[in-house]
Amino acid sequence: MTILDIWKLSCDNIAEQLKNKTKTRDDTFNSFYQ
């Protein structure tokens, strides 16, 4: 496993976490405004 592989993996993880955060935030807004 090269540095590049590790870097790509951590980038994917961060992107995944950000996506999950936004999704949770959107869900909260949606239930709030229903």
C-alpha positions as CSV (number, residue, x, y, z in Angstrom):
1,M,0.0,0.0,0.0
2,T,1.5,3.3,-1.1
3,I,1.2,6.7,0.5
4,L,-1.1,7.6,-2.4
5,D,-3.5,4.7,-1.6
6,I,-3.6,5.7,2.1
7,W,-4.2,9.3,1.1
8,K,-7.0,8.4,-1.3
9,L,-8.6,6.2,1.4
10,S,-8.5,8.9,4.0
11,C,-10.0,11.4,1.4
12,D,-12.8,8.9,0.7
13,N,-13.4,8.5,4.5
14,I,-13.6,12.3,5.0
15,A,-15.9,12.7,2.0
16,E,-18.1,9.9,3.4
17,Q,-18.3,11.5,6.8
18,L,-19.1,14.9,5.4
19,K,-21.9,13.3,3.3
20,N,-23.3,11.6,6.4
21,K,-23.2,14.8,8.3
22,T,-25.1,16.7,5.6
23,K,-27.6,13.9,5.3
24,T,-28.3,14.0,9.0
25,R,-28.6,17.7,8.9
26,D,-31.0,17.6,6.0
27,D,-33.1,14.9,7.8
28,T,-33.3,17.1,10.9
29,F,-34.4,20.0,8.8
30,N,-37.0,17.9,7.0
31,S,-38.5,16.5,10.1
32,F,-38.5,20.0,11.7
33,Y,-40.3,21.6,8.8
34,Q,-42.9,18.9,8.3
